[in-house]
Amino acid sequence: LQTIHERTAFRIRRGYELPVFRDSFMRLRENGFPVIVHMILNLPGETREDMLESMRYLSDLEPDGVKLQMLQILKGTVLAGEYEKEPFPLMDLEEYAELIGECVRILPENTVLHRMTGDGPRRLLIAPLWCLDKKRVLNRLNRELWQEQGSRKGVI
């Protein structure tokens, strides 16, 4: 999925419109396959509300699982070229953890979180560099989900 917003999907060259995703999702579900959806947070031009709107859409579909990931700028990509010419804002770890907390509260209780962060290769990662400190990221996400939000979902 990445996002429900067509302007963003076009910018990141997703290659298909939202109805194609929904049709595929429904056909997989109808044929008994578990459906796990990938979403990238902090895509260029998206606001916090845009991201939460994507999560609400996803929640209504009740996916079996969700993989969330912070946008990472990697060397050698079209996005890296855009970012180097005109940097766009990226969330810091605190903002990201708080957003993850909001996303988890939106998702149905039976939706499994398969991922809440990602690992860009150290030699390729341009930004955000806080992603490289996996232990710090996981500790912050765990704190957000267990201590601050009281969620039943957390980092294992």
DSSP file with accessible surface (Angstrom, degrees, kcal/mol):
  #  RESIDUE AA STRUCTURE BP1 BP2  ACC     N-H-->O    O-->H-N    N-H-->O    O-->H-N    TCO  KAPPA ALPHA  PHI   PSI    X-CA   Y-CA   Z-CA
    1    1 A L              0   0   10      0, 0.0     2,-2.9     0, 0.0    38,-0.2   0.000 360.0 360.0 360.0 -54.8    0.0    0.0    0.0
    2    2 A Q  B     -a   39   0A  44     36,-2.8    38,-0.9     2,-0.1     2,-0.3  -0.233 360.0  -9.1  68.4 -54.6    2.6    2.6    1.2
    3    3 A T        -     0   0    0     -2,-2.9    48,-0.1    36,-0.1    38,-0.0  -0.976  51.8-135.3-162.1 158.0   -0.1    5.3    1.2
    4    4 A I  S    S+     0   0   20     -2,-0.3     2,-0.6    46,-0.2    14,-0.2   0.524  77.7 101.8 -93.7  -8.6   -3.7    5.9    0.2
    5    5 A H     >  -     0   0   17      1,-0.2     4,-2.5    45,-0.1     3,-0.4  -0.675  59.9-156.7 -87.0 116.7   -2.9    9.3   -1.3
    6    6 A E  H  > S+     0   0   75     -2,-0.6     4,-2.6     1,-0.2     5,-0.2   0.841  91.3  58.8 -61.9 -35.6   -2.6    9.3   -5.1
    7    7 A R  H  > S+     0   0  133      1,-0.2     4,-1.9     2,-0.2    -1,-0.2   0.916 111.8  41.8 -61.7 -38.8   -0.4   12.4   -5.2
    8    8 A T  H  > S+     0   0    3     -3,-0.4     4,-2.6     2,-0.2    -2,-0.2   0.913 111.5  54.6 -73.2 -42.4    2.2   10.6   -3.1
    9    9 A A  H  <>S+     0   0    3     -4,-2.5     5,-2.8     1,-0.2     6,-0.4   0.900 110.4  47.6 -58.5 -40.0    1.8    7.3   -4.9
   10   10 A F  H ><5S+     0   0  178     -4,-2.6     3,-1.2     3,-0.2    -1,-0.2   0.937 110.8  51.4 -66.1 -44.1    2.5    9.1   -8.1
   11   11 A R  H 3<5S+     0   0   97     -4,-1.9    -2,-0.2     1,-0.3    -1,-0.2   0.874 113.9  42.7 -62.5 -38.8    5.5   10.9   -6.6
   12   12 A I  T 3<5S-     0   0   47     -4,-2.6    -1,-0.3    -5,-0.1    -2,-0.2   0.403 111.5-121.3 -89.9   3.5    7.1    7.7   -5.3
   13   13 A R  T < 5 +     0   0  161     -3,-1.2    -3,-0.2    -4,-0.3    -2,-0.1   0.896  48.4 165.9  61.7  45.0    6.3    5.9   -8.5
   14   14 A R      < -     0   0   30     -5,-2.8    -4,-0.1    -6,-0.2    -1,-0.1   0.861  37.1-140.4 -61.4 -37.0    4.2    3.2   -6.9
   15   15 A G        +     0   0   77     -6,-0.4     2,-0.3     1,-0.1    -1,-0.1   0.479  67.0  60.0  95.1   0.7    2.8    2.2  -10.3
   16   16 A Y  S    S-     0   0   84     -7,-0.1     2,-0.2     4,-0.0    -1,-0.1  -0.987  75.6-114.4-155.6 156.7   -0.8    1.5   -9.4
   17   17 A E    >>  -     0   0  131     -2,-0.3     3,-1.4     1,-0.1     4,-1.2  -0.504  38.4 -99.4 -91.7 164.8   -3.8    3.4   -8.0
   18   18 A L  H 3> S+     0   0   29      1,-0.3     4,-2.6     2,-0.2     5,-0.2   0.837 118.0  60.8 -54.7 -41.0   -5.6    2.7   -4.8
   19   19 A P  H 3> S+     0   0   87      0, 0.0     4,-2.5     0, 0.0    -1,-0.3   0.849 101.5  55.5 -59.7 -28.7   -8.5    0.7   -6.3
   20   20 A V  H <> S+     0   0   77     -3,-1.4     4,-2.3     2,-0.2    -2,-0.2   0.926 108.8  47.1 -67.2 -43.4   -5.9   -1.8   -7.6
   21   21 A F  H  X S+     0   0   22     -4,-1.2     4,-3.0     2,-0.2     5,-0.2   0.955 113.3  48.2 -59.2 -50.2   -4.6   -2.3   -4.1
   22   22 A R  H  X S+     0   0  103     -4,-2.6     4,-2.7     1,-0.2     5,-0.2   0.913 111.3  49.7 -61.2 -43.3   -8.1   -2.7   -2.7
   23   23 A D  H  X S+     0   0   84     -4,-2.5     4,-2.5    -5,-0.2    -1,-0.2   0.930 113.2  46.5 -60.9 -45.0   -9.1   -5.2   -5.3
   24   24 A S  H  X S+     0   0   44     -4,-2.3     4,-2.4     2,-0.2     5,-0.2   0.919 112.0  51.4 -63.4 -43.7   -6.0   -7.3   -4.7
   25   25 A F  H  X S+     0   0    3     -4,-3.0     4,-2.5     1,-0.2    -2,-0.2   0.945 112.6  45.4 -56.5 -50.4   -6.5   -7.1   -1.0
   26   26 A M  H  X S+     0   0   56     -4,-2.7     4,-3.0     1,-0.2    -2,-0.2   0.890 111.7  51.0 -65.6 -40.3  -10.1   -8.3   -1.3
   27   27 A R  H  X S+     0   0  130     -4,-2.5     4,-1.4     2,-0.2    -1,-0.2   0.902 111.3  48.5 -65.8 -39.4   -9.3  -11.1   -3.7
   28   28 A L  H  <>S+     0   0   78     -4,-2.4     5,-2.4    -5,-0.2     3,-0.3   0.946 113.9  46.8 -61.7 -47.9   -6.5  -12.4   -1.4
   29   29 A R  H ><5S+     0   0   81     -4,-2.5     3,-1.9     1,-0.2    -2,-0.2   0.930 110.0  52.6 -59.5 -46.8   -8.9  -12.3    1.6
   30   30 A E  H 3<5S+     0   0  149     -4,-3.0    -1,-0.2     1,-0.3    -2,-0.2   0.792 108.1  52.5 -62.3 -26.5  -11.7  -14.0   -0.4
   31   31 A N  T 3<5S-     0   0  116     -4,-1.4    -1,-0.3    -3,-0.3    -2,-0.2   0.265 121.6-105.6 -96.0  11.8   -9.3  -16.8   -1.3
   32   32 A G  T < 5S+     0   0   65     -3,-1.9    -3,-0.2     1,-0.3    -2,-0.1   0.583  71.2 141.4  83.2  11.2   -8.3  -17.4    2.3
   33   33 A F      < -     0   0  119     -5,-2.4    -1,-0.3    -6,-0.2     2,-0.2  -0.676  56.1-116.3 -85.8 140.1   -4.8  -15.9    2.2
   34   34 A P        -     0   0   97      0, 0.0     2,-0.6     0, 0.0    -1,-0.0  -0.528  31.8-142.9 -68.2 139.7   -3.6  -13.9    5.2
   35   35 A V        -     0   0    9     -2,-0.2    30,-1.7     2,-0.0    29,-1.6  -0.941  19.6-177.7-115.4 120.2   -3.0  -10.3    4.1
   36   36 A I  E     - b   0  65A  80     -2,-0.6     2,-0.4    28,-0.2    30,-0.2  -0.967  13.3-155.0-116.5 128.2   -0.1   -8.3    5.4
   37   37 A V  E     - b   0  66A   4     28,-2.3    30,-3.0    -2,-0.5     2,-0.4  -0.865   4.4-145.4-112.9 137.8    0.1   -4.7    4.3
   38   38 A H  E     - b   0  67A  48     -2,-0.4   -36,-2.8    28,-0.2     2,-0.4  -0.838  18.3-178.5-101.0 133.3    3.3   -2.5    4.1
   39   39 A M  E     -ab   2  68A   1     28,-3.0    30,-1.7    -2,-0.4     2,-0.5  -0.999  16.3-148.3-133.9 134.8    3.0    1.2    4.8
   40   40 A I  E     - b   0  69A  33    -38,-0.9     3,-0.5    -2,-0.4     2,-0.3  -0.896  15.7-149.5-102.8 127.8    5.8    3.8    4.7
   41   41 A L  E    S+ b   0  70A   0     28,-3.4    30,-2.5    -2,-0.5     7,-0.1  -0.745  73.3  25.9 -97.2 144.6    5.5    6.7    7.1
   42   42 A N  S    S+     0   0   14     -2,-0.3    -1,-0.2     1,-0.2     3,-0.1   0.772  74.0 174.9  77.7  30.7    6.9   10.2    6.4
   43   43 A L    >   -     0   0    2     -3,-0.5     3,-2.2   -41,-0.1    -1,-0.2  -0.373  48.4 -79.8 -61.9 147.8    6.7   10.0    2.6
   44   44 A P  T 3  S+     0   0    4      0, 0.0    -1,-0.1     0, 0.0     3,-0.1  -0.235 115.7  12.0 -56.2 131.6    7.6   13.3    1.1
   45   45 A G  T 3  S+     0   0   58      1,-0.3     2,-0.4    44,-0.2    -2,-0.1   0.301  96.5 123.9  87.1  -8.3    4.8   15.8    1.1
   46   46 A E    <   -     0   0   16     -3,-2.2    -1,-0.3     4,-0.0     2,-0.2  -0.697  48.9-147.0 -90.5 139.0    2.6   13.9    3.5
   47   47 A T     >  -     0   0   76     -2,-0.4     4,-2.1    -3,-0.1     5,-0.2  -0.462  32.3-102.6 -90.3 169.6    1.4   15.4    6.8
   48   48 A R  H  > S+     0   0   80      1,-0.2     4,-2.4     2,-0.2     5,-0.2   0.911 125.7  52.9 -57.1 -41.8    0.8   13.5   10.0
   49   49 A E  H  > S+     0   0   98      1,-0.2     4,-2.6     2,-0.2    -1,-0.2   0.886 104.7  54.9 -65.0 -36.7   -2.9   13.6    9.2
   50   50 A D  H  > S+     0   0   21      2,-0.2     4,-2.0     1,-0.2   -46,-0.2   0.928 109.9  47.1 -58.8 -45.0   -2.3   12.1    5.8
   51   51 A M  H  X S+     0   0    7     -4,-2.1     4,-2.0     2,-0.2    -2,-0.2   0.914 112.7  48.1 -65.2 -41.8   -0.5    9.2    7.4
   52   52 A L  H  X S+     0   0    8     -4,-2.4     4,-2.5     2,-0.2    -1,-0.2   0.869 107.9  55.9 -68.6 -32.9   -3.2    8.7   10.0
   53   53 A E  H  X S+     0   0   84     -4,-2.6     4,-2.3     2,-0.2    -1,-0.2   0.918 106.7  50.3 -63.8 -41.0   -5.8    8.8    7.2
   54   54 A S  H  X S+     0   0    1     -4,-2.0     4,-2.5     1,-0.2    -2,-0.2   0.912 110.3  50.6 -61.8 -40.7   -4.0    5.9    5.5
   55   55 A M  H  X S+     0   0    0     -4,-2.0     4,-2.9     2,-0.2    -2,-0.2   0.896 108.7  50.8 -65.5 -39.7   -4.0    4.0    8.8
   56   56 A R  H  X S+     0   0   96     -4,-2.5     4,-2.0     2,-0.2    -1,-0.2   0.910 110.5  49.7 -65.1 -40.5   -7.7    4.5    9.3
   57   57 A Y  H  X S+     0   0   43     -4,-2.3     4,-0.9     2,-0.2    -2,-0.2   0.945 113.5  46.4 -58.8 -48.1   -8.3    3.3    5.7
   58   58 A L  H >X S+     0   0    0     -4,-2.5     3,-0.8     1,-0.2     4,-0.8   0.908 108.6  55.5 -62.5 -42.4   -6.2    0.2    6.5
   59   59 A S  H >< S+     0   0   20     -4,-2.9     3,-1.1     1,-0.3    -1,-0.2   0.893 101.4  57.7 -59.2 -39.4   -7.9   -0.4    9.8
   60   60 A D  H 3< S+     0   0  132     -4,-2.0    -1,-0.3     1,-0.3    -2,-0.2   0.803 104.3  53.0 -63.1 -27.3  -11.3   -0.5    8.1
   61   61 A L  H << S-     0   0    9     -4,-0.9    -1,-0.3    -3,-0.8    -2,-0.2   0.657 100.3-142.1 -79.8 -16.5  -10.0   -3.4    5.9
   62   62 A E    <<  -     0   0  110     -3,-1.1    -3,-0.2    -4,-0.8    -2,-0.1   0.958  21.7-159.4  52.9  61.6   -8.9   -5.3    9.0
   63   63 A P        -     0   0    2      0, 0.0   -27,-0.2     0, 0.0     3,-0.1  -0.268  22.8-126.1 -66.2 156.6   -5.6   -6.7    7.6
   64   64 A D  S    S+     0   0   67    -29,-1.6    48,-2.4     1,-0.2     2,-0.3   0.834  89.2   1.8 -69.9 -33.5   -4.1   -9.7    9.3
   65   65 A G  E     -bc  36 112A   0    -30,-1.7   -28,-2.3    46,-0.2     2,-0.4  -0.984  61.2-151.9-152.4 161.5   -0.8   -7.9    9.6
   66   66 A V  E     -bc  37 113A   0     46,-2.4    48,-2.9    -2,-0.3    49,-1.1  -0.998   3.6-158.1-138.4 139.0    0.9   -4.6    9.1
   67   67 A K  E     -bc  38 115A  71    -30,-3.0   -28,-3.0    -2,-0.4     2,-0.4  -0.983  16.7-168.8-115.2 116.5    4.5   -3.6    8.4
   68   68 A L  E     +b   39   0A   0     47,-2.9     2,-0.3    -2,-0.5   -28,-0.2  -0.858   8.4 176.3-104.2 142.5    5.2    0.0    9.3
   69   69 A Q  E     -b   40   0A  40    -30,-1.7   -28,-3.4    -2,-0.4     2,-0.2  -0.991  29.9-123.3-148.8 139.4    8.4    1.7    8.3
   70   70 A M  E     -b   41   0A   0     -2,-0.3   -28,-0.2   -30,-0.2     2,-0.1  -0.572  45.3-100.7 -72.5 137.6   10.0    5.1    8.5
   71   71 A L        -     0   0   12    -30,-2.5     2,-0.4    -2,-0.2    -1,-0.1  -0.391  42.0-161.9 -57.4 132.9   11.0    6.5    5.1
   72   72 A Q        -     0   0   21     -2,-0.1     2,-0.7    -3,-0.0    47,-0.0  -0.984  13.4-139.2-123.0 134.5   14.7    6.1    4.7
   73   73 A I  E     -D  127   0B   0     54,-3.3    53,-3.3    -2,-0.4    54,-1.2  -0.836  25.6-168.0 -93.3 117.6   16.8    8.0    2.1
   74   74 A L  E >   -D  125   0B  46     -2,-0.7     3,-1.3    51,-0.2     6,-0.4  -0.893  25.6-104.6-113.4 138.4   19.3    5.7    0.5
   75   75 A K  T 3  S+     0   0  114     49,-3.1     3,-0.1    -2,-0.4     4,-0.1  -0.192 102.8  28.1 -53.8 143.7   22.3    6.7   -1.6
   76   76 A G  T 3  S+     0   0   86      1,-0.3    -1,-0.2     2,-0.1     2,-0.2   0.481  94.3 115.8  84.5   2.9   21.9    6.0   -5.3
   77   77 A T  S <> S-     0   0   61     -3,-1.3     4,-1.7     1,-0.1    -1,-0.3  -0.668  76.1-118.4-102.7 160.6   18.1    6.4   -5.4
   78   78 A V  H  > S+     0   0   87     -2,-0.2     4,-2.2     1,-0.2     5,-0.2   0.914 117.5  55.6 -59.0 -41.5   15.9    8.9   -7.2
   79   79 A L  H  > S+     0   0   35      1,-0.2     4,-2.8     2,-0.2    -1,-0.2   0.887 102.9  54.8 -61.5 -37.5   14.6   10.0   -3.8
   80   80 A A  H  > S+     0   0    2     -6,-0.4     4,-2.6     1,-0.2    -1,-0.2   0.916 107.1  50.8 -62.6 -41.4   18.2   10.6   -2.6
   81   81 A G  H  X S+     0   0   28     -4,-1.7     4,-1.8     1,-0.2    -2,-0.2   0.918 112.1  46.6 -62.0 -42.7   18.8   13.0   -5.5
   82   82 A E  H  X S+     0   0   53     -4,-2.2     4,-2.8     1,-0.2    -2,-0.2   0.915 113.0  49.6 -63.1 -44.1   15.6   14.9   -4.7
   83   83 A Y  H  < S+     0   0   46     -4,-2.8    -2,-0.2     1,-0.2    -1,-0.2   0.878 109.8  50.4 -65.7 -38.6   16.5   15.1   -1.0
   84   84 A E  H  < S+     0   0  134     -4,-2.6    -1,-0.2    -5,-0.2    -2,-0.2   0.879 115.1  43.6 -68.9 -34.9   20.0   16.3   -1.8
   85   85 A K  H  < S+     0   0  187     -4,-1.8    -2,-0.2     1,-0.3    -1,-0.2   0.904 138.2   5.1 -73.7 -44.9   18.7   19.1   -4.1
   86   86 A E  S  < S-     0   0  158     -4,-2.8    -1,-0.3    -5,-0.2    -2,-0.2  -0.717  80.5-145.0-145.2  87.3   15.8   20.1   -1.8
   87   87 A P        -     0   0   88      0, 0.0    -4,-0.1     0, 0.0    -3,-0.1  -0.254  13.4-156.0 -56.9 136.7   15.7   18.4    1.6
   88   88 A F        -     0   0   24      1,-0.1     2,-0.1   -44,-0.0    -2,-0.0  -0.809  32.4 -84.4-109.5 156.7   12.3   17.8    2.9
   89   89 A P        -     0   0  116      0, 0.0     2,-0.4     0, 0.0   -44,-0.2  -0.353  41.8-167.8 -66.5 138.8   11.5   17.4    6.6
   90   90 A L        -     0   0   35    -46,-0.1   -48,-0.1    -2,-0.1     2,-0.1  -0.945  26.6-106.4-120.4 147.3   11.9   14.0    8.2
   91   91 A M        -     0   0   14     -2,-0.4     2,-0.1     1,-0.1   -21,-0.0  -0.377  26.7-131.1 -69.7 149.3   10.6   13.0   11.6
   92   92 A D     >  -     0   0   80     -2,-0.1     4,-2.5     1,-0.1     5,-0.2  -0.399  37.6 -93.2 -87.3 175.6   13.0   12.6   14.6
   93   93 A L  H  > S+     0   0    5      1,-0.2     4,-2.9     2,-0.2     5,-0.2   0.888 124.8  52.8 -60.4 -40.1   12.8    9.5   16.7
   94   94 A E  H  > S+     0   0   80      1,-0.2     4,-2.3     2,-0.2    -1,-0.2   0.940 111.2  45.8 -62.1 -46.2   10.4   11.1   19.2
   95   95 A E  H  > S+     0   0   83      1,-0.2     4,-2.2     2,-0.2    -1,-0.2   0.908 114.0  49.6 -62.0 -42.5    7.9   12.2   16.5
   96   96 A Y  H  X S+     0   0    0     -4,-2.5     4,-2.7     2,-0.2    -2,-0.2   0.929 110.0  49.8 -64.4 -45.1    8.1    8.8   14.9
   97   97 A A  H  X S+     0   0    0     -4,-2.9     4,-2.3     1,-0.2    -1,-0.2   0.918 111.3  49.4 -61.8 -42.0    7.5    6.9   18.2
   98   98 A E  H  X S+     0   0   86     -4,-2.3     4,-2.0    -5,-0.2    -1,-0.2   0.902 110.9  50.1 -64.3 -38.9    4.5    9.0   18.9
   99   99 A L  H  X S+     0   0    0     -4,-2.2     4,-2.8     2,-0.2    -2,-0.2   0.922 108.0  53.0 -65.3 -41.2    3.1    8.4   15.4
  100  100 A I  H  X S+     0   0    0     -4,-2.7     4,-2.7     1,-0.2     5,-0.2   0.926 107.0  53.3 -59.5 -42.5    3.6    4.7   15.8
  101  101 A G  H  X S+     0   0    0     -4,-2.3     4,-1.9     1,-0.2    -1,-0.2   0.922 110.3  46.6 -58.2 -44.1    1.6    4.9   19.1
  102  102 A E  H  X S+     0   0   54     -4,-2.0     4,-1.4     1,-0.2    -1,-0.2   0.909 111.6  51.5 -64.6 -42.3   -1.2    6.6   17.2
  103  103 A C  H  X S+     0   0    0     -4,-2.8     4,-1.8     1,-0.2     3,-0.3   0.919 108.5  51.0 -61.1 -43.2   -1.1    4.1   14.4
  104  104 A V  H  < S+     0   0    8     -4,-2.7    -1,-0.2     1,-0.2    -2,-0.2   0.903 107.3  53.3 -63.8 -39.2   -1.3    1.2   16.8
  105  105 A R  H  < S+     0   0  130     -4,-1.9    -1,-0.2    -5,-0.2    -2,-0.2   0.822 109.1  50.5 -66.1 -28.0   -4.3    2.7   18.6
  106  106 A I  H  < S+     0   0   42     -4,-1.4    -1,-0.2    -3,-0.3    -2,-0.2   0.863  94.4  86.8 -77.0 -35.9   -6.1    2.9   15.2
  107  107 A L  S  < S-     0   0    9     -4,-1.8   -48,-0.1    -5,-0.1   -51,-0.1  -0.294  91.5 -96.9 -69.2 148.6   -5.4   -0.6   14.1
  108  108 A P    >   -     0   0   24      0, 0.0     3,-1.9     0, 0.0    -1,-0.1  -0.289  34.1-116.0 -60.0 148.5   -7.8   -3.4   15.1
  109  109 A E  T 3  S+     0   0  138      1,-0.3    -2,-0.1    -3,-0.1    -3,-0.0   0.816 113.5  54.2 -58.2 -31.7   -6.7   -5.4   18.1
  110  110 A N  T 3  S+     0   0  117      2,-0.1     2,-0.5   -45,-0.0    -1,-0.3   0.455  81.5 106.6 -87.6   1.8   -6.3   -8.6   16.1
  111  111 A T    <   -     0   0    1     -3,-1.9     2,-0.4   -46,-0.1   -46,-0.2  -0.708  68.0-136.4 -81.8 125.3   -4.0   -7.0   13.5
  112  112 A V  E     -c   65   0A  81    -48,-2.4   -46,-2.4    -2,-0.5     2,-0.8  -0.655   5.6-136.6 -84.3 133.0   -0.4   -8.2   14.0
  113  113 A L  E     +c   66   0A  35     -2,-0.4   -46,-0.2   -48,-0.2     3,-0.1  -0.813  25.2 175.4 -87.8 111.8    2.4   -5.7   13.8
  114  114 A H  E     +     0   0A  94    -48,-2.9     2,-0.3    -2,-0.8   -47,-0.2   0.704  67.8   7.4 -88.3 -24.3    5.1   -7.4   11.8
  115  115 A R  E     +c   67   0A  82    -49,-1.1   -47,-2.9     1,-0.1    -1,-0.3  -0.968  43.0 174.3-158.3 143.0    7.4   -4.3   11.7
  116  116 A M  S    S+     0   0   19     -2,-0.3     2,-0.3     1,-0.2   -47,-0.1   0.314  79.2  18.2-126.7  -0.9    7.6   -0.9   13.2
  117  117 A T        -     0   0    8    -48,-0.1     2,-0.3   -49,-0.1    -1,-0.2  -0.939  68.2-138.9-157.1 173.3   11.0    0.2   11.9
  118  118 A G        -     0   0    4     -2,-0.3     2,-0.6    -3,-0.1   -48,-0.0  -0.910  12.7-125.8-140.1 168.1   13.4   -0.8    9.2
  119  119 A D        -     0   0  110     -2,-0.3    13,-0.1   -47,-0.0     3,-0.0  -0.872  19.7-167.9-122.2  97.0   17.1   -1.2    8.7
  120  120 A G        -     0   0   11     -2,-0.6     5,-0.1     1,-0.1     2,-0.0  -0.606  44.0 -91.7 -75.0 143.3   18.7    0.7    5.8
  121  121 A P    >>  -     0   0   57      0, 0.0     4,-2.0     0, 0.0     3,-1.8  -0.359  32.0-130.7 -58.5 130.4   22.2   -0.4    5.1
  122  122 A R  T 34 S+     0   0  177      1,-0.3     3,-0.1     2,-0.2    10,-0.1   0.865 106.6  53.4 -50.6 -41.0   24.7    1.7    7.1
  123  123 A R  T 34 S+     0   0  182      1,-0.2    -1,-0.3   -49,-0.0    -3,-0.0   0.689 117.7  36.6 -73.4 -14.7   26.8    2.4    4.0
  124  124 A L  T <4 S+     0   0   47     -3,-1.8   -49,-3.1   -50,-0.1     2,-0.3   0.635  86.9 109.2-109.0 -19.3   23.8    3.7    2.0
  125  125 A L  E  <  +D   74   0B  10     -4,-2.0   -51,-0.2   -51,-0.2     4,-0.0  -0.464  29.3 167.6 -71.1 122.3   21.7    5.5    4.6
  126  126 A I  E     +     0   0B  40    -53,-3.3     3,-0.2     1,-0.4    -1,-0.2   0.808  58.0  46.5 -94.1 -44.5   21.6    9.3    4.1
  127  127 A A  E    S+D   73   0B   9    -54,-1.2   -54,-3.3     1,-0.3    -1,-0.4  -0.979  96.6  22.1-163.9 155.0   18.8   10.0    6.5
  128  128 A P    >   -     0   0   10      0, 0.0     3,-1.4     0, 0.0    -1,-0.3   0.567  60.0-173.5 -79.3 136.7   17.4    9.7    9.1
  129  129 A L  G >  S+     0   0  110      1,-0.3     3,-1.9    -3,-0.2     4,-0.3   0.719  74.9  76.0 -72.0 -19.3   20.5    8.6   10.9
  130  130 A W  G >  S+     0   0   34      1,-0.3     3,-1.4     2,-0.2    -1,-0.3   0.775  80.5  73.9 -63.4 -20.4   18.8    7.8   14.1
  131  131 A C  G <  S+     0   0    3     -3,-1.4    -1,-0.3     1,-0.3    -2,-0.2   0.745  84.1  67.3 -62.2 -22.5   17.5    4.6   12.3
  132  132 A L  G <  S+     0   0   47     -3,-1.9     2,-1.5     1,-0.2    -1,-0.3   0.738  83.7  73.4 -71.8 -22.7   21.0    3.2   12.7
  133  133 A D    <>  +     0   0   77     -3,-1.4     4,-2.4    -4,-0.3    -1,-0.2  -0.594  62.2 171.9 -92.9  75.0   20.7    3.0   16.5
  134  134 A K  H  > S+     0   0   66     -2,-1.5     4,-3.0     1,-0.2     5,-0.3   0.865  72.8  52.9 -55.7 -42.6   18.4    0.0   16.5
  135  135 A K  H  > S+     0   0  156      1,-0.2     4,-2.5     2,-0.2    -1,-0.2   0.936 111.3  46.5 -62.4 -43.5   18.5   -0.6   20.3
  136  136 A R  H  > S+     0   0  120      2,-0.2     4,-2.4     1,-0.2    -1,-0.2   0.915 113.4  49.7 -63.7 -42.8   17.6    3.0   21.0
  137  137 A V  H  X S+     0   0    0     -4,-2.4     4,-2.6    -7,-0.2     5,-0.2   0.951 113.0  45.5 -62.3 -49.6   14.8    2.9   18.4
  138  138 A L  H  X S+     0   0   56     -4,-3.0     4,-2.7     1,-0.2    -2,-0.2   0.901 112.3  51.4 -63.7 -39.6   13.3   -0.3   19.8
  139  139 A N  H  X S+     0   0   86     -4,-2.5     4,-2.4    -5,-0.3    -1,-0.2   0.915 111.7  47.4 -62.9 -41.0   13.6    1.0   23.4
  140  140 A R  H  X S+     0   0    4     -4,-2.4     4,-2.4     2,-0.2    -2,-0.2   0.917 113.4  47.3 -68.1 -41.9   11.8    4.2   22.5
  141  141 A L  H  X S+     0   0    0     -4,-2.6     4,-2.5     2,-0.2     5,-0.2   0.922 111.8  51.0 -64.6 -41.3    9.0    2.3   20.6
  142  142 A N  H  X>S+     0   0   57     -4,-2.7     4,-2.8    -5,-0.2     5,-0.6   0.924 110.3  49.1 -60.7 -44.9    8.6   -0.1   23.5
  143  143 A R  I  X>S+     0   0   88     -4,-2.4     5,-2.6     1,-0.2     4,-0.9   0.918 111.7  50.0 -60.8 -43.3    8.3    2.8   25.9
  144  144 A E  I  <>S+     0   0    3     -4,-2.4     5,-1.2     1,-0.2     7,-0.2   0.929 117.9  37.8 -61.5 -44.4    5.7    4.4   23.7
  145  145 A L  I  <5S+     0   0    1     -4,-2.5     6,-2.3     3,-0.2     8,-0.2   0.830 129.1  26.3 -82.5 -32.6    3.6    1.3   23.3
  146  146 A W  I  <5S+     0   0  127     -4,-2.8     4,-0.3    -5,-0.2    -3,-0.2   0.890 130.2  26.3 -98.0 -50.0    3.9   -0.2   26.8
  147  147 A Q  I  <<S+     0   0  147     -4,-0.9    -3,-0.2    -5,-0.6    -4,-0.1   0.928 128.7  32.9 -86.0 -44.2    4.5    2.6   29.3
  148  148 A E  I   <S+     0   0   97     -5,-2.6    -4,-0.2     1,-0.1    -3,-0.2   0.846 132.1  26.2 -85.6 -33.3    3.1    5.7   27.7
  149  149 A Q  S   <S-     0   0   71     -5,-1.2    -1,-0.1    -6,-0.4    -4,-0.1   0.585  89.1-134.4-105.4 -16.9    0.1    4.3   25.8
  150  150 A G        +     0   0   59     -4,-0.3    -4,-0.2     1,-0.2    -5,-0.1   0.775  45.5 166.5  67.5  25.0   -0.7    1.2   27.8
  151  151 A S        -     0   0   22     -6,-2.3    -1,-0.2    -7,-0.2    -2,-0.1  -0.356  44.5-139.2 -71.9 153.4   -1.0   -0.8   24.6
  152  152 A R  S    S+     0   0  169     -2,-0.1     2,-0.4     2,-0.0    -1,-0.1   0.523  87.6  79.1 -84.0  -9.1   -1.1   -4.6   24.5
  153  153 A K        +     0   0   36     -8,-0.2     2,-0.3   -41,-0.0    -2,-0.1  -0.846  61.0 143.4-100.4 137.4    1.1   -4.4   21.5
  154  154 A G        -     0   0   18     -2,-0.4     2,-0.4   -41,-0.1   -12,-0.1  -0.903  52.2 -64.1-155.8-174.9    4.8   -3.8   22.0
  155  155 A V              0   0   31     -2,-0.3    -9,-0.0   -17,-0.2   -17,-0.0  -0.673 360.0 360.0 -84.7 128.8    8.3   -4.6   20.8
  156  156 A I              0   0  208     -2,-0.4   -14,-0.0     0, 0.0    -1,-0.0  -0.888 360.0 360.0-107.0 360.0    9.3   -8.3   21.2
